[in-house]
């Protein structure tokens, strides 16, 4: 039997790894539908697998979880024109025994996890961009990625000290600073965007549409 | 009569209703507040994937203990600290209910760090920009959270290599220690007769240090080194100067060296001892990448014991304060230092440049042989220009600063103070954090007659 070339082997391995990861998370975007609401381009997103099992277990103990919805508006050349991140914070109150879903300081209470699942499965009117700013835009589509955090990230995350002259144990009096990075970081930066928040667990795209037609009552191409 | 009684009853009912509403509302607020603030108890830790690192070391990096009261914020901050500074290549975390309501178990799925090949870039006040074309890391091989790296460094004015071993959290987690062996050559720059020269100083040896965090804000560190220093007998022109008939690369022979520099030429072995006291009360809250309050200060005392010349002392103090005001972050810094008269030029103090007073070239405000005393002061205002307020994508900076250096036999005057003002920008990149450019405009005379001086920088200057 002929041995497949190395490049094909690598592609197969990468696909298998991706499928394994996806099976473990099981977070999906079923549909993304653009719409116009009050001068704003919005989108409706249907999802599956939220909240994840790890998130449900974390909430069961009392810690909040979170879902980041990363929304990108891309043009015909696949250039990102707008990128937004909307965070849904989900917590279970151990003492009142209710769930609370919070988005941008708007909080909703829910009786059980099935209500939370139903709410996160149908996300409506997620803002993308003002239609006025897209007046001359050609064909676009909306790409949505979901990033699930079993434990919600801190609102004020602690960053490393990037202030000069503080390295412990250097013994040197000279001011200075250095940064090192592995090859993986560089590849992710060049090819994979900012890398903040990790890669999305589920990704979906809308059909192509023209924002001007949406504003005048048209819809996305079939 | 009957109507008056009815009015009284309505009035009383209204008062009672208002009272009940106030009580109920107050209870609801208190209940919500209590529910939100009620901490959870961390019952334990379940870790998978740690083939080398014992659970004890993981607890040290988390900064938590079984039985601690925790909130969502403290758990997430602890895990982020483990992810950022700990011995693992990756950390996935979630929690589950403990043995009873109000208790949780923290689950961590980790991957041990393997062999890493890294590269990077850096900047030092005395040697300028350099690249790290190769750094080999094999961290946490022993499961103690230790760092082991072999680093090669190459720059326009520096080159060398080091093997470094560090344990950032030893013992109970409040102690750290490390050692390094290696060497590097640094071209020290100075202005002599109006021309910039580079003078190579080679340094190699063994250094070790140990430190301990005494309280939440106070720490101490002691260090010592045995090293050999070799100062070249000649310098090299770093620029063309047609007026003076000097070309880049021209040699400055020993007889023409500045007197204080010539006195240090040759090889010397020595031992050093160092003691640091550090105070750090900076807040964790950030605005424009800067703490919103607090102080950072360090007092460093060194003794240098050369083999063949007299010993001398060096003392430096560095104090920084931070405050958020009017939507911007203000940062102030005051530094000062003293070096004994017997200190050679490479151990003396220089001012001018990114970390003393921008607007002037590095070390250009001090004579080539260096000075024994100095002070510098700087005030910066930092404001977010794009992105979030705490860690914006782009930060704008304006600053004003001053510095002065002199020797023991001089009486400093205000006329000798160098001052500058300027502005800069910092851009936050995913793996470099802050990269920036500052433009300093000298307010007092500049030895190089520059209208402004640009400085590239990694991170904030203080």
Interface residues (C-beta under 8 A of the other chain):
Chain A: X54 X55 X57 X58 X60 X61 X62 X63 X64 X91 X93 X94 X95 X96 X150 X151 X152 X153 X154 X155 X156 X157 X158 X159 X160 X162 X163 X164 X165 X166 X168 X169 X171 X173 X174 X175 X176 X177 X178 X179 X180 X181 X182 X183 X185 X186 X188 X189 X194 X195 X196
Chain B: X35 X38 X40 X72 X73 X75 X76 X77 X79 X80 X81 X84 X85 X92 X93 X94 X95 X96 X97 X98 X101 X102 X103 X104 X105 X116 X117 X118 X119 X120 X121 X122 X123 X124 X125 X126 X127 X130 X132 X135 X166 X176 X177 X178 X207 X209 X211 X221 X223 X225 X274 X284 X285 X286 X289 X296 X298 X300 X314 X316 X318 X354 X355 X390 X391 X429 X430 X431 X432 X433 X434 X457 X458 X459 X460 X461 X462
